[in-house]
Every structure is written in structure tokens, then in C-alpha cells.
Amino acid sequence: MELRKKINFTGTVSTVDLKVLDSRPIANIGQGLQCTISNLNISQSDGSIEKRCII
């Protein structure tokens, strides 16, 4: 049996079903998460798919 310590957490937790991501033509996870979770802000420094997204 694994014991896990509970911690205080302020904020919200959201999940995205893998079926949603599989149904979209995406180049990176940032593009896949756009418009799937309310109040999630994703920005990318330029149009390059190789650049990291800021989530």
C-alpha cells in the first residue's frame, strides 16, 4: 500500500480526455490544449512549432 501525503492546494484542476487530443491535428501539446480548458492561457513566442509554449 502506498501512502501519499495530502497538501494544501489553492486553485483548480482540470483534465482533458485523450480522445479530444487524438481527434485534433496538432503539432505540439500547447496547440492541443487550446480551447479545451476554460481560463487556460497558452502563448507561443512565434509561429514556429519547435518553440516551447507558455502555459
Backbone hydrogen bonds, N-H to C=O, Kabsch-Sander energy under -0.5 kcal/mol:
donor,donor_aa,acceptor,acceptor_aa,energy
11,G,9,F,-0.5
20,V,17,D,-1.3
21,L,17,D,-1.1
22,D,18,L,-2.6
23,S,19,K,-1.4
24,R,21,L,-1.3
26,I,24,R,-1.1
32,G,28,N,-1.6
33,L,29,I,-1.9
34,Q,30,G,-0.9
36,T,33,L,-1.9
37,I,33,L,-0.7
40,L,37,I,-1.3
41,N,39,N,-0.6
42,I,40,L,-0.5
43,S,54,I,-2.2
45,S,52,R,-0.6
51,K,48,S,-0.8
54,I,43,S,-3.0
55,I,53,C,-0.6
